[in-house]
Structure formats: C-alpha cells, structure tokens
Amino acid sequence: MIARQLPLVAIGGRGRARWRRLPPAACASLAVLAALYVAVPALASAYQVYVLSTILVACIGALGLNLLTGYAGQVSIGQGGFLGVGAFTSALLASRTGVPFWLSVPAAGLVTALVGLVFGLPSARIKGLYLAIATLAAQVIIQWTLSRPAIAGGGSVAAPRPGVLQDDRIYYLVVLSVALLAVAFARNVLRTRVGRALVAVRDHEVAPAMIGVDVAQHKLLAFGLSALYAGIAGALLGHLGRAVTVEQFQLDLSIQYLAMIVIGGLGSLPGSILGALFVTLLPILLRAAVAPIDGLLPGSAAMVLSSVQVFLFGLIIVVCMAVEPRGLARLWARLGGALTR
C-alpha cells in the first residue's frame, strides 16, 4: 500500500532532492481542499455554492457546540439563540452604523461570547438536565429579545455584504477559509492544557478540582468558546442571506445543532463536520427525491408527502444511531480502517 502512495514532498539534501511519501489521509485532505477551493467555484451552480456555504456555516456552529457538550460535557439547547445574537449583531453593525464586514463579523463573535459567558454562569452550580433547562431558558430569552423593535429592529434586519463579496462564489471562499480556521483553532485548543482540563471536567469533576483545576472557570470558558463560534457562524449566515429574521433562530435550530454533534459524534471534531453535513444535506436530498412526485399530486396529498419527508428524516437518523451509537465519525474511522487493510 505504501509503495502506491504519491511522492508529494521534496526534502533538500546534498546533490539532489529526496521525496518523502505522504500518507493516504494527507493526500485525501489535499485533494478535498483543492476541490473546495478550485473545483467548486469553477464548476458548481449558484444554488450548489449556496448549499455548500450553508453547510460550512453549520460546521462552525457545530464545532462550537461540540467543544461545549462533547468535550466539556455541558449540555446546551441554546446554540440557535447564540447564532441569532451573532447574526443580528453583525447585521445591525453593518446596516445601521456602517461597520465593515471584516469588523462586524469578529465583533459579533465577541459580543456573542460575552452573552454566552453570562448564560454560562449557572454551569458553576448545576449540571445535566438542570443545565439543559437553563440553556433552554437562554434560548427563549434571546428569541424574545431579538423580536423587540427597540433592540433588534423588530425581528428583521438587512445584512449587506461589501462590493467584492456580492459574488456568492467569493463569499463562499471566505466562509470556507473561516471554517478551516475554526477547525484549526479548536484542534489547537484541545491540545493545550485548557483543552485537557475541559475533557477532565467532562469525565469527572472532582478529580480535576483535587489537582488544582478551577472547574467552574473552565466550564465558563467552554460556554464562551462555544458562543464565540456560534456568533461567527450566525454572522456569516446572516450575510449569506443578506438579511436576518428572528424566525431563523428558533428552538428547532438549537435542536438541529444538538442533533449534528450527536449524529456526528460527541467529542469529535470530524464528527462535528460530518454531523453538520448530514443534518443540513439530508432534508435537501429528500426534497429533491420527492419533487417529481410532489408536482403530480393534489394539495392534500402534497401535504402528506411533506410529512413523509419529515418522517424519513427522523427514521434515517434513528437508523444511523442504531448502526453506530458513537456517531458518523466512528463509522467513518471503521470504514477507513477496513479500506486500508
């Protein structure tokens, strides 16, 4: 198998360069990156570019939630609300005050991180189901706040893009780059002392406290990091659609993000990406599959068909979880291991 790998990296030496063979995983990663950066903008339709941008935004939000729930062990049902904070913050800054896109998006992430820290304060005292209820309350409070005319324009705000980003393909490349930076940042955080402390807090709160780890502080940090990711994802989503409404960030969005990390794999960065891809793409594929039939049916039958789509979506999720409870990341690893034997 090794003999068939492509020689991709040159290493300097006396007389002539020597080539070191990259492992298959690295070759595959480079091929995927080349396709995402070159093939997609050149070959994909406008709709396909939009769908891919939506998936990338979902990846960013799912990464943040997995840092909180998968790695730190703090259950949250408020990720959709935090995306809303980021979306409205960036949209208001861009449309009402003229702040450039390149500043409004990071600012939205920071504002959302502060909001996440505030709503993360209960995590110092409660956990499990009680914490889930507290984050659900955060979702409701954020929804109510964003719908106030005096605060967020009555629930609907324009989210303009600067001139160069009016082209959806260029905007897609920006979102792709931000998503890759989000993956790299999360990966580096998990390799640090802070990341190891988060995992220790998830596994057993008492043991880390006995060796000097501030459990409450690290829980709060996890909430802040998760909200930072959500804020940036929400801001990018708002500018993708050029407008934001409070209806985009209801409880069902929070449940979708929770489904992403559970289906993809808790405590797995690749799982966050696979889960976001699965949950975002599956309804689109189901709609495309039934579209030819939908146009031939009367109104009542079309409504039934729409309900069948929802049923199939839930059924596929249940089957996937039954096949591999540890998520798509584990299933992918098993498949990769079988192919390389």
C-alpha positions as CSV (number, residue, x, y, z in Angstrom):
1,M,0.0,0.0,0.0
2,I,2.8,2.4,0.9
3,A,4.5,1.8,-2.4
4,R,1.5,3.1,-4.3
5,Q,1.5,6.5,-2.4
6,L,2.2,9.5,-4.5
7,P,5.6,11.3,-3.8
8,L,4.5,14.8,-2.9
9,V,7.0,16.4,-0.6
10,A,10.6,17.2,-1.6
11,I,13.2,17.3,1.2
12,G,16.5,19.0,0.5
13,G,19.7,17.1,0.6
14,R,23.2,17.1,-0.9
15,G,23.3,16.6,-4.6
16,R,19.6,16.1,-5.3
17,A,16.3,16.4,-3.6
18,R,14.7,13.4,-1.9
19,W,11.0,12.8,-2.0
20,R,9.0,11.8,1.1
21,R,5.7,10.0,0.5
22,L,2.7,11.5,2.2
23,P,0.2,9.2,4.0
24,P,-3.1,8.5,2.3
25,A,-5.0,10.7,4.7
26,A,-2.9,13.7,3.9
27,C,-3.2,13.1,0.2
28,A,-7.0,12.8,0.6
29,S,-7.1,16.0,2.6
30,L,-5.1,17.9,0.0
31,A,-7.4,16.6,-2.8
32,V,-10.5,17.7,-0.8
33,L,-9.0,21.2,-0.2
34,A,-8.2,21.5,-3.9
35,A,-11.7,20.6,-4.8
36,L,-13.2,23.0,-2.3
37,Y,-11.1,26.0,-3.3
38,V,-10.8,25.4,-7.0
39,A,-13.4,23.0,-8.4
40,V,-16.4,24.3,-6.5
41,P,-16.1,27.9,-7.5
42,A,-15.3,26.9,-11.1
43,L,-17.9,24.2,-11.7
44,A,-20.7,24.4,-9.1
45,S,-24.0,26.2,-9.8
46,A,-25.1,29.2,-7.8
47,Y,-27.5,27.0,-5.8
48,Q,-24.8,24.4,-5.0
49,V,-22.5,27.2,-3.9
50,Y,-25.2,28.5,-1.5
51,V,-25.8,25.0,-0.1
52,L,-22.1,24.4,0.5
53,S,-21.8,27.8,2.2
54,T,-24.8,26.9,4.5
55,I,-23.1,23.6,5.3
56,L,-19.8,25.3,6.2
57,V,-21.6,27.8,8.5
58,A,-23.3,24.8,10.2
59,C,-19.8,23.2,10.6
60,I,-18.6,26.3,12.5
61,G,-21.7,26.3,14.8
62,A,-21.4,22.5,15.4
63,L,-17.7,22.8,16.2
64,G,-18.5,25.3,18.9
65,L,-21.3,23.2,20.4
66,N,-19.1,20.1,20.4
67,L,-16.4,21.9,22.4
68,L,-19.1,22.7,25.0
69,T,-21.1,19.5,25.0
70,G,-18.8,16.8,23.5
71,Y,-15.6,17.9,25.2
72,A,-16.6,19.8,28.3
73,G,-19.7,17.8,29.0
74,Q,-22.0,20.7,29.4
75,V,-25.4,20.1,27.6
76,S,-26.8,23.1,25.8
77,I,-30.1,23.6,24.0
78,G,-29.4,27.3,23.2
79,Q,-27.0,27.2,20.3
80,G,-29.6,28.5,17.8
81,G,-30.2,31.5,20.1
82,F,-26.5,32.3,20.2
83,L,-26.3,32.1,16.4
84,G,-29.1,34.7,16.4
85,V,-27.2,37.0,18.6
86,G,-24.2,36.9,16.2
87,A,-26.4,37.3,13.1
88,F,-28.3,40.3,14.5
89,T,-25.1,41.9,16.0
90,S,-23.3,41.8,12.7
91,A,-26.3,42.9,10.6
92,L,-27.0,45.9,12.9
93,L,-23.4,46.9,12.9
94,A,-23.2,46.7,9.1
95,S,-26.6,48.2,8.2
96,R,-27.1,50.8,10.9
97,T,-23.6,52.0,11.7
98,G,-21.7,51.2,8.6
99,V,-19.1,49.0,10.3
100,P,-17.2,47.0,7.6
101,F,-18.0,43.3,7.2
102,W,-14.4,42.4,8.2
103,L,-15.0,44.0,11.6
104,S,-18.7,43.3,12.1
105,V,-18.3,39.5,12.0
106,P,-15.5,39.3,14.6
107,A,-17.3,41.8,16.7
108,A,-20.4,39.6,16.5
109,G,-18.4,36.7,17.7
110,L,-17.0,38.6,20.7
111,V,-20.5,40.0,21.7
112,T,-22.0,36.5,21.5
113,A,-19.1,35.1,23.6
114,L,-19.9,37.7,26.3
115,V,-23.6,36.7,26.1
116,G,-22.5,33.0,26.4
117,L,-20.5,33.8,29.5
118,V,-23.5,35.4,31.1
119,F,-25.8,32.4,30.4
120,G,-23.0,30.0,31.3
121,L,-22.8,31.3,34.9
122,P,-25.4,28.7,36.1
123,S,-23.0,25.9,35.0
124,A,-20.9,26.6,38.1
125,R,-23.7,25.3,40.3
126,I,-25.8,23.0,38.1
127,K,-25.3,20.3,35.5
128,G,-27.0,17.7,33.5
129,L,-30.7,18.1,32.9
130,Y,-30.9,21.2,35.1
131,L,-28.2,22.9,32.9
132,A,-30.1,21.9,29.8
133,I,-33.2,23.6,31.1
134,A,-31.2,26.7,31.9
135,T,-29.8,26.8,28.3
136,L,-33.3,26.3,27.0
137,A,-34.4,29.4,29.1
138,A,-31.5,31.2,27.4
139,Q,-32.9,30.3,24.0
140,V,-36.3,31.6,24.9
141,I,-34.9,34.9,26.4
142,I,-32.8,35.5,23.3
143,Q,-35.7,34.9,21.0
144,W,-37.8,37.3,22.9
145,T,-35.1,39.9,23.0
146,L,-34.4,39.7,19.3
147,S,-38.1,40.2,18.5
148,R,-38.2,43.6,20.3
149,P,-38.4,46.6,17.9
150,A,-36.3,48.8,20.2
151,I,-33.5,46.2,20.4
152,A,-33.2,44.4,17.1
153,G,-35.4,46.2,14.7
154,G,-38.5,44.2,15.4
155,G,-37.0,40.8,14.4
156,S,-35.8,41.6,10.8
157,V,-32.6,43.4,9.8
158,A,-30.7,43.7,6.5
159,A,-27.3,42.1,6.4
160,P,-25.4,43.7,3.5
161,R,-22.1,42.5,2.0
162,P,-19.3,44.7,0.8
163,G,-18.8,45.0,-3.0
164,V,-16.3,42.2,-3.5
165,L,-18.4,39.8,-1.5
166,Q,-21.5,40.4,-3.6
167,D,-20.3,37.5,-5.7
168,D,-21.6,34.3,-4.0
169,R,-18.5,32.3,-5.0
170,I,-16.1,34.8,-3.4
171,Y,-18.3,34.8,-0.3
172,Y,-18.2,31.0,-0.3
173,L,-14.4,31.1,-0.3
174,V,-14.4,33.5,2.7
175,V,-16.8,31.2,4.6
176,L,-14.6,28.2,3.7
177,S,-11.5,29.9,5.0
178,V,-13.2,30.9,8.2
179,A,-14.4,27.3,8.7
180,L,-10.9,25.9,8.2
181,L,-9.6,28.5,10.7
182,A,-12.3,27.4,13.2
183,V,-11.2,23.7,12.8
184,A,-7.5,24.6,13.3
185,F,-8.3,26.8,16.4
186,A,-10.4,24.1,18.0
187,R,-7.8,21.5,17.4
188,N,-5.1,23.6,18.9
189,V,-7.2,24.5,21.9
190,L,-7.8,20.8,22.6
191,R,-4.1,20.1,22.5
192,T,-3.4,22.7,25.2
193,R,-3.6,22.5,28.9
194,V,-7.0,24.2,28.7
195,G,-8.3,21.5,26.3
196,R,-7.1,18.7,28.5
197,A,-8.8,20.3,31.5
198,L,-12.1,20.6,29.7
199,V,-12.0,16.8,28.9
200,A,-11.1,16.1,32.6
201,V,-14.0,18.2,33.8
202,R,-16.3,16.2,31.5
203,D,-15.1,12.9,32.7
204,H,-15.0,13.6,36.4
205,E,-15.4,17.0,38.1
206,V,-13.9,16.0,41.5
207,A,-10.6,14.7,40.2
208,P,-9.6,17.9,38.3
209,A,-10.6,20.0,41.3
210,M,-8.3,17.9,43.5
211,I,-5.3,18.7,41.4
212,G,-6.0,22.5,41.2
213,V,-8.1,22.8,38.1
214,D,-10.8,25.5,38.5
215,V,-13.8,23.6,37.4
216,A,-16.2,26.5,37.3
217,Q,-13.8,28.7,35.4
218,H,-13.3,26.0,32.7
219,K,-17.0,25.4,32.3
220,L,-17.5,29.1,31.8
221,L,-14.7,29.2,29.3
222,A,-16.3,26.4,27.4
223,F,-19.6,28.4,27.2
224,G,-17.6,31.4,26.0
225,L,-15.8,29.4,23.3
226,S,-19.0,27.8,22.1
227,A,-20.8,31.1,21.9
228,L,-17.9,32.7,20.0
229,Y,-18.2,30.0,17.3
230,A,-22.0,30.4,17.3
231,G,-21.7,34.2,16.9
232,I,-19.3,34.0,14.0
233,A,-21.5,31.3,12.3
234,G,-24.6,33.4,12.8
235,A,-23.0,36.5,11.4
236,L,-21.8,34.6,8.3
237,L,-25.2,33.0,7.9
238,G,-26.9,36.4,8.1
239,H,-24.7,38.0,5.4
240,L,-25.1,34.8,3.3
241,G,-28.8,35.5,3.0
242,R,-28.3,39.3,3.1
243,A,-31.0,39.6,5.8
244,V,-31.8,38.1,9.2
245,T,-35.1,37.4,10.9
246,V,-35.8,36.1,14.3
247,E,-37.7,33.1,12.8
248,Q,-34.4,31.7,11.6
249,F,-33.1,31.2,15.1
250,Q,-35.9,29.4,16.9
251,L,-35.7,26.3,19.2
252,D,-35.7,23.9,16.3
253,L,-32.4,25.3,15.1
254,S,-30.9,24.6,18.5
255,I,-32.2,21.0,18.3
256,Q,-30.7,20.6,14.9
257,Y,-27.3,21.6,16.2
258,L,-27.6,19.2,19.1
259,A,-28.5,16.5,16.5
260,M,-25.4,17.4,14.4
261,I,-23.0,16.7,17.2
262,V,-24.8,13.6,18.5
263,I,-25.1,12.1,15.0
264,G,-21.6,13.1,14.0
265,G,-20.0,12.0,17.2
266,L,-19.7,13.7,20.6
267,G,-16.1,14.7,21.5
268,S,-15.0,14.5,17.8
269,L,-14.1,17.4,15.6
270,P,-14.5,15.4,12.4
271,G,-17.8,14.3,13.9
272,S,-19.0,17.9,14.0
273,I,-18.3,18.3,10.3
274,L,-19.9,15.0,9.3
275,G,-22.9,15.8,11.5
276,A,-23.4,19.2,10.0
277,L,-23.1,17.8,6.5
278,F,-25.6,15.1,7.3
279,V,-28.3,17.2,9.1
280,T,-28.0,20.0,6.6
281,L,-27.9,18.0,3.4
282,L,-30.4,15.2,4.2
283,P,-33.6,17.3,4.0
284,I,-32.4,18.9,0.8
285,L,-31.8,15.4,-0.8
286,L,-35.2,14.2,0.5
287,R,-36.9,17.2,-1.0
288,A,-35.1,16.6,-4.3
289,A,-36.1,12.9,-4.3
290,V,-39.8,13.6,-3.9
291,A,-40.0,16.7,-6.0
292,P,-41.0,14.9,-9.2
293,I,-43.9,13.2,-7.4
294,D,-44.9,16.3,-5.5
295,G,-45.8,18.2,-8.6
296,L,-48.2,15.5,-9.8
297,L,-50.2,15.3,-6.5
298,P,-53.2,17.4,-5.4
299,G,-52.8,19.7,-2.4
300,S,-53.8,17.3,0.4
301,A,-51.5,14.6,-0.9
302,A,-48.7,17.0,-1.2
303,M,-49.1,17.9,2.4
304,V,-48.9,14.2,3.3
305,L,-45.8,13.9,1.2
306,S,-44.2,16.8,3.1
307,S,-44.9,14.9,6.4
308,V,-43.4,11.8,4.9
309,Q,-40.2,13.7,4.3
310,V,-40.0,14.7,8.0
311,F,-40.7,11.0,9.0
312,L,-37.9,9.8,6.7
313,F,-35.5,12.4,8.1
314,G,-36.2,11.1,11.6
315,L,-36.1,7.5,10.6
316,I,-32.7,7.8,8.8
317,I,-31.3,9.5,11.9
318,V,-32.6,6.7,14.2
319,V,-31.1,4.0,11.8
320,C,-27.7,5.7,11.8
321,M,-27.6,6.0,15.5
322,A,-28.6,2.3,15.9
323,V,-25.9,1.2,13.5
324,E,-23.2,3.3,15.2
325,P,-24.2,5.0,18.5
326,R,-20.8,6.8,18.7
327,G,-21.7,8.7,15.6
328,L,-20.7,9.0,12.0
329,A,-17.1,9.9,12.9
330,R,-16.6,6.4,14.4
331,L,-18.4,4.8,11.4
332,W,-16.1,6.7,9.1
333,A,-13.0,5.6,11.0
334,R,-14.1,2.0,10.9
335,L,-14.7,2.3,7.1
336,G,-11.3,3.9,6.6
337,G,-9.6,1.1,8.6
338,A,-11.3,-1.6,6.6
339,L,-10.3,0.0,3.3
340,T,-6.6,0.3,4.3
341,R,-6.2,-3.2,5.5
